[in-house]
Amino acid sequence: MDSLHAIGFYVSAALSVAGGLSVAFLADRSRRGLALAVVAIGVAGIYLSLSAGFAAIVALVCYGGCAVLLAGSAYRAVEPATGGRWRQLGAIAAAALMAALAYAAYRGDFNRATYFGGTIGSAALGRRLLAHDALATEAVAALILVALAGATLAWRARDRTR
Amino acid sequence: MNVTLVSVLFVAAALVAAGAFVASWRRDLGHGLAGIPLMFAGAGTAFAGVSRFAAVPAGGAQLLGQEVAVLLSVVALAAVALGVGLAGREGPR
């Protein structure tokens, strides 16, 4: 991997992690959406520096869509579900998860893996998605259909009870 | 400056942990939804990294990890859409 790709990777990684932590601490809904959009740009940059251009475009669209959904006016706050002690325990568990995953990555003998640069390969990826692994793609399409239909039904039920 | 698989996995671990932190730290349930795309992004980053650093098969490039990363992105969007819809139903009117 050349220096340009490496710089792009580390800048994108910093953007995505900083954006992710900002999501936790920002109070305003629109700012949280903006932070999630920064995460989308960062993740797309990571994918792009790993020569996964098609995945970068899909990630930018999908995570950007998540940011729009969470920052949009349709969003409603839900009653507080957890107390302060559980939140602190959750934060400690997240830190423990980070430590465990980082330890597994460090001790997993991945240092000898070599980088295989290559073309973006959108055509080959499309062949895999729509021919070789079409069942997985159809399963995800069915999941999206169910999710969107469920979201629509939930909104209709809410409007009916108004 | 070089990027290794270990550094990619570190970034993936940081994203997953940040998602778990957001999901647990935000006070209300709807705000915690923002942790879902973060965790999926971390998993996708790990898959894309392993795909890029894995040995290339004789027939061509190793693309399974990129494929899973694409599918995870789409699944994250679907999960957030459903969550926002349910939160809108249960939230204050």
Interface residues (C-beta under 8 A of the other chain):
Chain A: M1 S3 H5 A6 I7 F9 Y10 A13 S16 V17 G20 L21 V23 A24 R32 L36 V39 V43 I46 Y47 S49 L50 S51 A52 F54 A55 V58 A59 V61 C62 Y63 G65 C66 L69 L70 G72 A74 Y75 R76 A77 V78 E79 P80 A81 T82 W86 R87 L89 G90 A91 A93 A94 A95 L97 M98 L101 A102 A104 A105 Y106 G108 F110 N111 A113 T114 Y115 F116 G117 G118 T119 G121 A124 L125 R128 L129 D133 A136 T137 V140 L143 I144 A147 L148 G150 A151 T152 L153 A154 W155 A157 R158 R162
Chain B: M1 N2 V3 T4 L5 V6 S7 V8 L9 F10 V11 A12 A13 A14 L15 V16 A17 A18 G19 A20 F21 V22 A23 S24 W25 R26 R27 D28 L29 G30 H31 L33 A34 G35 I36 P37 L38 A41 G44 T45 A48 G49 S51 R52 F53 A54 A55 V56 G60 A61 Q62 L63 L64 Q66 E67 A69 V70 L71 S73 V74 V75 A76 L77 A78 A79 V80 A81 L82 V84 G85 L86 A87 G88 R89 E90 G91 P92 R93
